Amino acid sequence: MKQQSPTRRDGSVKHAPHLGGIIIRFDSVSSTNDVAKKLAEQGTPEGTIVLAATQKHGRGRGNKTWFSPVGGLWFSLVLRPEVTMSTISLLPLAAGVAVATTIRRLFRIRAMLKWPNDVTINERKVAGVLAETTTEGSNCHAIMGFGINVNNSVGSMTVELASEATSILDELKSNVNVDWLMREILNDFSAIYAKILACDSSHVIAEWKRLSDMLKMSIIVQEEKISYRAEVVDLDSDGALVIQAQDGTIRRLLSGDVSVREIRSRT
Ligand code: BTN
């Protein structure tokens, strides 16, 4: 079937934006997200990429350090989305969907999603996304930081990290061209992003659900210093995870506030 271009509310057609028109490369950088943020503030166009072979202070979600040795794919993408805040909240999910889709398509590996945007293979994390949005008046930019373990074997990580991580090299037993992989991820992301810009949130939500086995799963929610058990009920249209706590209350988790850990899947 011929793929249709996403349509805006007014009926006009929004084409998938070209991403990666400008690529700024570094051998080593503090954090590609920090460099991309500065460039965005200076007016760099949407689609600009900051790519580094290694990061000295790579950052992960929840103020964690992101180990970024040579061999991985570490890049940040500058976006200037003209959509509502609830739609912007879909961008991190969209990035995870794009990475999982690309890995499945190129390598025939069953990559899965863990809320909000961790990409896993056999329950080990292969990629994560750090999305940072700044809004000043009507001006908004989002920095999407992609971290993908590609040609860096988990053997180079600490025992603690290695026990929960994997890389494309560890799965495929062969090296992959990281520039090619980045282009493929950008293509997949661009198609999903176009739908978000056209106010079609249903596509990314449906794709996320298709690529995740978290729905109906028992989880442990870590909220600041409190942790509690809950069951995943749904993914809301703005990307919030809907859960039912053990006392029966239904809650909506917003990414950034919490982390979740799976316990077991319910049959
Ligand atoms: C996570 O915690 O899962 C998100 C990790 C995101 C890491 C990437 S690597 C490129 C970009 N620059 C950073 O400092 N972080 C992101």
Boltz pocket constraint, residues with backbone or C-beta under 6 A from the ligand:
constraints:
  - pocket:
      binder: B
      contacts: [[A, 30], [A, 31], [A, 32], [A, 33], [A, 34], [A, 55], [A, 57], [A, 58], [A, 59], [A, 60], [A, 61], [A, 62], [A, 64], [A, 66], [A, 68], [A, 73], [A, 74], [A, 75], [A, 76], [A, 118], [A, 127], [A, 128], [A, 129], [A, 130], [A, 145], [A, 146], [A, 147], [A, 148]]
      max_distance: 6.0
